[in-house]
Amino acid sequence: MSRFVLPLLVAAVMSFSATSACGQSVPMPGRMEVKEGLFTDGAKIIHKGRIYRPAGAAGLCQSCWEARDHFLRAKRMRVRSFVLANLGIFEVSVGATQFDDVRVVGTAHALVGGIFMTWAAEREAQVRREVRAGVDAYNRCQFHLAH
C-alpha cells in the first residue's frame, strides 16, 4: 500500500505546480501586451516591462509594418477623440451657463456637447480595438521572425 502512496503524492504535487504555473500571466520578453486593469483605458501597451502609448509602440515596430500601421491609426484616433471630448465638455459648460438666460440656446449647446462626448467615447472604443489588433500583429511578427 505504501508503495503506491509515494508515486501518487509526487504526481499530485507535480500536477498542482504545473497548473499553478500555467495560470500565471508572466509576460514573455519579446512579446507585447495591452495594459489591463482598473485604472487603465486599454490604449497602453506593455513591452519588456515598460508601458508605451500607441505612438511609442509604433516606434518599436520597425520590422512589422502591420503593427506599426495599427498603432499609428490608434494614435491619430486618440488625438481626435481627445479634441472631440474637450469640445463636448466646452459645449456642455456653455449650455449650462446659458441655460438660465436663454433655455433653448443652452439646451442646444448641451445637446451638441453630449453628441461630441458620445462620439469621442465611441472613438475610444475603436482606439482600444486598434491597439489590440496592433499588439496581435506585433506578436505574430515576432513569432514568425523567431521561427
N, C-alpha and C positions, 0 to 999 in steps of 0.2 A: 504494500500500500504506500509506503513512504517513497518507494522507487518512482511512483507516478506523480507525487506531490511536487517534488522539486522541479521537474521539467515544466509542469503546468504553471507553477509560480513564476518561473523565468519567462515563459511565453506570455503570461498575463502582464508582467511588468514591461516587457518589450513592446507589446501592442499598445499599452497605455502611453508609454513615452513616444511612440511613433505617431499616435493620433493626436497627442497634445502638441507635438512639434508641427504637424501639418496644419493645425488650426490657427497657428500664429501667422500674422501677416508681416513678414520680415521683408523689407524692400531689397531687391537684388541690386547689385552695384551699377549695372548699365541700364537699368530699367526706370521708366518714368511712371509716376502715379499721380492721380488727381488728389489734391489735398481735400480730405473729407473731415467733417467734424461739426460741432455745434455752432461755432462762430466763423465758419468759412462760407464763401459764396460759390464755391465749386469752380472758380476760374483761376485757381492757382495750381501749380504743378510742383511735385517733389521729384528731384533728380539728385541722386547721390547725397541725400540728406539735406540739401538746400532747397529753398522754396523760391519758385520763379513765377512771374506773371507771364501771360502769353507772349509778350514781346521778348522777354528774356529767354523763354523756352524756344522761340524761333531761332535765336542765335545759337542754340545748341544743336540745331538740326541741319548742319551743313551738308551731310551726306543723304538726308532723307527729305526730298522736296515736297512730298505729300504732307508730311507732318508740319513742315515749315509753312506751307500754304494754309493749313487749318489754323495754326497759331496766329499767323498774320491776319487772317479773316476774323478770328476771335478778338484780336486787339482792336481792329477797326470798329467792329460791332460794339465792343465795350466802351470805346470813346464816344461813339454816337449815342449809346444808351445813357451814358453819364450826362451828356448835354441835354438829351430829352428829359431825363428825370429832373435836372435842375430847372429847366424851362417850365416843367409841370409844377414844381414847387413854387416858382415865382408866380405863375398864373393863379394858383390856388391862394397864395398870400394876397395878391392884388384883388382877387374876388372877395376874400374875407374882409379887406379894408373898405371895399366899395359896397359891401352888402347893406350897410346902414343907409347910405345916401341913395343909391340907385340899385334897387334889388335885381332888376333884370340884367344890368351890366355885370353886377357882382356874381350873379348865378352863371352867366355866360363864361366869365373868366374862370370860375371854379370848375365848370364843366370841361372847358378846354384843358385846364391843368390836370384834371383827372384822366382825361384821354391820353395826354402826353405821358403821365406816370404809368398808366396801364400799358401803353406801347413800349415804354422803357423796360418794364418788368418782363414783357414777352421777349424782348430782345436779349435780356439777361439769360433767359432760359435757352435761347439759341446759342449764346456765348458758351454756356455750360456744355451744350451738345458738341460744339466745335472743339472745345478743349478736350473733351472725352475722345472725339474722333482723332485729334492730333496725337494724344497720348497713345491710343491704339496703333496708329500708323507708325509712330516712332518705335514702339516695342516690336512691331512686325519687322521694321527695317533692321533693328538690332539683332533680331532672331535670324534674319536672312544673311546678314553680314557674318554672323558667328558660324553659320553652317555652310 
